[in-house]
Amino acid sequence: MTPTNPSQSPTPFSTLPSIHDLPAELVDLVIGHAHADTSLLAACSLVCKAWRPAARHHLFSNTKLNVNNASSFINIVDSETSTVAPFVRHIDANDNCEDGRWVDNHFMGLQPHLLPSLTSISLTSPETLSHTTLSTLHSFNRLKELRLAECEFGDFTQVQSLLCSFPLLESLYLEADWPEPHAVLPTNTSPAPRLRELHLRCEMSHILEWFLMQPAVAPVSKLTLHGLDTVELPIVTRYLQALGAALTRLTIVPSGYVYDSMSDHLDLSFNPCLRYLKLSIDCDGDNLLMASTLLSQLESPAFEEVELSFYSVRQGPKINRQWADLDALLATPPFASSRATITAMSGAAQAKETLPLCQKRGALRTQQF
C-alpha cells in the first residue's frame, strides 16, 4: 500500500475557518444586505455574539412605535437584562387616531437613562400635547433631530420652552398649531444655536420673529417654508437676510395668492451661497414670471439646481413667453452650469419643449410624482 502523502491529507475540521474568523467589516456588509428583513435580522442576532451588534443596529437603530408595540418596547428597554437600548438612535412615535392613541399613557416610559444613544425623535400626535409628553421630550436634551407632525400646543410659550431644551439640535421639522399669542416675547435661553436644517409647516412668523430676537441667528443652511402666506413675507424676508451666506438650500411652498407679492418682498441676493432653490407653484404666466424674478436676484456662483414643482406642465399663448424668458435666464451665468428640474403630476415631458435651451445643453431633468 502506497503511504499517504502528508501534504495531500485532508485539512482537519479544527483548522478550517469559521464564521467567527470573518472580519467585522465583512460581517457588517453581509448583514447590511438584510436591513429590511426583520425576521432574518432577528435570526442573525442569535447566530453568534459577533453578529449581534450589526443585526441589532439594523433592527433597533430606527425604532417605530405605535399603539400595538409601544408598551412592549418600553418594557424591554426598562428591563435590567436589556441589551437592545444602546442600539436605539431614532424613535418614530405615531399616535394617530387610525391606529389608536397611546402617547399620553406610555410616552413617559421613554427616559434618557434607558436610551443613552437616542439622538432623534419623530412624534406624530394630532391632539394637544400633554404636560407629561412635553416633559418627556424636554428630558432628552441631547437630541440632534426633532420632528413634530400634526401636533398642537397649549400656547406659544410651550413651543419656546421645548425648543430651548435642545442645545445640540441640528434639524427641526415643525408641523404644529398653537393659539395666536398676544405678543412674541424673548426668552433667556437661545433656541437650538446649532440648528442647520429647518422645516416649518406652521405659523412661521411667530417662530422666525423669535429666532430673530436672538443675539446670533443659528446658521441654518437648509430651509423649507411650507404654506408661506402673504402676511408672513416681511418676517421671512428679514430672516433670509439674517441667514445670509449660511443658506445653501431653500424650498418654498406658498399658500393662497402669495405668488403675486413674493418677488416684491423676497430678495435672494442676500444669500450669495445658495445652491438649490425649489418652488412649488401653479403653472401660469404670473408664477413663471415670479420664478424668473426670484432667480434673477441670485448672485451665487455655486448655484447648482432650480426645481419647479407643478401640478401639471402646460403651454399656451399666455405663458409661452414666460417659459421662453425662464429658459433664456437659465442659460446665463450663474445658471449656465446648473440643472433645471421640473416635477409634475402630469405633463412633465412637455418641459423639454418649454425649456429647449436647458434640454439642448443636457441640464433638464423631468420627474413625475
N, C-alpha and C positions, 0 to 999 in steps of 0.2 A: 504494500500500500504506500502510495506516494505521500510523504509527510506534507501537512498543510503549511503553506507559506504564511508566516505570521502577518506579513503585510497585506494579505488578502483576507484576513479574518474579519468577520462581521463586526461592526462597531458596537460595543456594549451599549445597552439602553441607558446606562448610567452616565455615559458621556455625550449623549445626544442633546442638542439644545432644547430647552423647554420654553414655554410661554413666559416664564419668569426671566428669561435671558433677553427678551426683546427690549430694545431701548425705549425709554419713557416717551420720547418724541414719536416713535412709530406707533406705540400703543394709543397715544392721543389722536394720531391721524386716523388710525383704523376705526376707533370708537366714534370719532367725529363724523364718520360717514353714516352713523346710525342716529344722528342727533334728533331726528323727528320720530323715531320709533321707541316710544316709552317702554314697551314690553321688552324689547331687545336690550335696551339700556339697563333695565332693572335686572335682567339675567346676567349681563356683563358685569355688573357691580358685585355679583355673588361668585364669579369665577375665581377671583383671587384678589388679594389686597392691592396688588399693583394696578389692577384695572379699575378699582373702586373710585379713585379721585376723578378720572376722566369721565366715567359713566355718570357719577353723581353731579358733576359740573353741568352736563347737558340735561340731566333730569331736574335739577333744582335751581340753577342759576337764574332762570326766568320762571318764577312760580305764579301760576294763575289761580286765583281764589274766587270761589263763588259760593252760593248757599249750600251746595252739595258737599264741598270738600274743606271749607274754611275751618270748621270746628276740629276735624281730624288732623289737619295740618298743624294747627296751633297746639294740639295735644302732643304731636310728635316732637316739635321743636322745644316744647316745655319739659320734655322728659329728661331725666338726668342721664340716661343712656343714649340720648340722641346724638347722632354723628352727621346729620344732614345740614344742620344750621349753618356751618361755615361756608357752605356752597351757595347759599341763597344771596344773590346780588340784587335782584329786581323782583318786586311783588306787584302784580296786576290784580287789584281787588275790584271786582264787578258786583255792584249792589243794585242792579236794575230791577225794575218791577216784574219783568217777564220771568226771570229765574227765581225771584224771591229776595226778600230783604234779610240781611244778616249783619251788616256793619255795626249797627248800634249795639248789638248783643255780643259780638265776637272780636271786633277790630281791636278792642282794648287788650286782647291777649297777645298782640304783637308788640313786643318790647325790645328796646335796643340791646339789652344784655343777652336776649335769646337769639338775636340775629346780628352778630357782630360785623358781618361783611355786607350788610344791606346798604346800598347807596342810591337806590332808585325805587320810587313808589308811584304807581298809577292808580288812581281811585276814580271810579265812575259811580256816582250816587245822586239820583235825581231829586232828592229831598234835602231839606236844610241839614247841614252837618251839625251833629250834636256836640255839646261841650266835651263829652268823653272822646269822641272821634277826633276833634280838634286837638285835645290834649295829647292823644296818642301820636298824632302827626308831629306836634311840637317836639316830642321826646326824641325823634330821630334827627338830631341836629347835625348829623354828618352826611346828610343827603346831598348828592350831586345832581340829581334829576328828580323833578316833581311834576306829575301830570294830573290835573284835576279836571274831570269832564262831567258836564251836566250837573254841577254842584251848585248849592245855594248856601249863602252865608247870612247870618242874622243881621249883620251890618258891615260896613267897610272897615271898621277898626279891627274886626276879626281877620280880614284879609291881610291887613298891615301887620298885625301881630304874628300871624302864621309865617309870612314871608321873611320877617325879621329873625326867624328861628334858625335859618339855614345859611350860615356864613360861608359854606363851601359850595352852595348851589351854583351850577353851571348851566342848567337847562330847565326852563319853566314853560309848561303848557297850561294855560288858564282859560277854561271854558266854564264860566260861573256867572251867577246873578247875585245881587245884593240890593237892598233899598237905597234910594238916592240919598247920599249924605248931605247935611246942611252945608258942610264945607270939608274939603280935604285938608287935614291937619298934618304937620310934620311929625316925625317920630324920632325918639332919641337914638335909635339904632338904625343903621342903614340897611335896606333890604338887598340881600344877595349881591354883595360887592363884586363877586367873581362871575356874575351872570354873563354867558356868552351866547346863549340861544333863547329867544323869547317868542312865544306864540300866544297871541291874545285873541280870544273869541269871547269878548265880554265888553263891559262899559270901559273901554280902554282909556278914555280921557281921565278917569279917576286914577288909574294905575300910573299913567305917564306923568300926570301932574305931580303925583307923589314922588316918582323917581327923579323928576327934575328939581325937587326941593333938596336933594342930597348934595353934600359938598362936592362929591365926584360921581358922575353918572357911570354906572357899570358899562364897560366897553363891549356891548352886545355886537356880535359880528353877523348873526343870522336872525332876521326879524320877520315875523309873519303877522300881518294885521288882517284879521278875518272879520268882515262885517263893518268895515270903516264907513262912518256916516259923515255927513256934511259938517255937523256941529263939532266933530272931533278933529277936523282938518287943522285948525290953528295949533292945537297942542301937539298933534302928530308932527307938524312942520318943525316946531321947536325941538321936539325930541330927536328928529332926524339930524337937525343941525348940531345938537349936543353930541350925538354919536360920531359925527364927522368921519374921519378916516377909518374908524374901527369897523364900520359897517361894510360887509362884503357881499351879503346875500339878502335881498328884500323881496317879499311876496306880499301883494296887496289884493285882497278880495273885497271890493267895495259892496255897499248895500244901497238900495234905493237909487236916487238920482244924483249920487255924489260925483258921477263922472264929469258933469258939466263944470264943476269947480275944482277938481283935483289938480289940473295943470296950472290953475291960478294960484294955488296955495303951496303945493309941494315944490321944493327946489332941490333936485338931486345933485346939484353942483357942489353942495356941502359935503358930499360923500365921494371923495376922489378915488377911493379904493374899491368901489362897488364892482363886483364881478358878475353878478347874476341878478336879473330883475324878472319877476313873474307878475303878470297882470291877468286877472280873471275878469273879463269884460264882455259886453254884448257886441256882436259883430254888426256895427253900424258906423256910419261916417263920423259922427261926433266922437265915438270912443276910439276909433282908429286915429283920429286927429289928436286926441288926448294922449294916446300912447306915443305918437311921434313927438309931441311936445315934451313929454317927460324924458324920452330918450335923448332928445336934442340938448337937454340940460347936462347930460353926463360928460364928465371930463376925465374919466378913468381910463388910463392906458392899459389897465389889466382886465378890462371888461371882456367876458367870455361868452355870455349867453343871455338872450332875451326870450322868455317863454310867454306866449299869448294863449290864453285858455278861453275857448268859446264853447257855447252850446252847439253851434254849427258854424261852418265857414260859408259865407255867402258872397256872391258877386252881384253887381248891378250898376246901372249908370250913376247912382248917387254915391256909391262907395268905392268904385274902381279907382278914382283919383286918389283917395286916401291910401288905398293899397299900394299904388304906384309911388306915392311920396314916402311911405314907410319903407318900401323896398329900396328906394334910392338912398334913404338915410342909412340903412343898414349896410350899404356898400361904401360908406365913407368912414374915415377914422373917427372914433376909436373902434368902430364896429367891423372894419374890413377883415379882421382875423377872428371875429366872433361867430357864434352859431345862433340861428333863429329856430326856435321850436314852436310849432303850432299844435296844440292839443284840442280836440273837439270830439263831441259825441257823434257827430256826423259831418261829412264834407271835408275832413282833414286833407284828403288827397287833392282837393281843389287849391290848397295852399301853393302847390307847385306852379299853378297858373297865376295866382295872385302875387307871388313873390318870385318872379323869374330870375332876377339877378342873384338872389340868395341861392336859388336852385342851381344856377349855372356855375357858381363857384363852390358848390358842394357843401354849403353851410346850412341848408334847410333840412330839418327833421320834422316829421309829422307823426302824431300818435293819436290813436282812438282811445276813448275812455268810456 
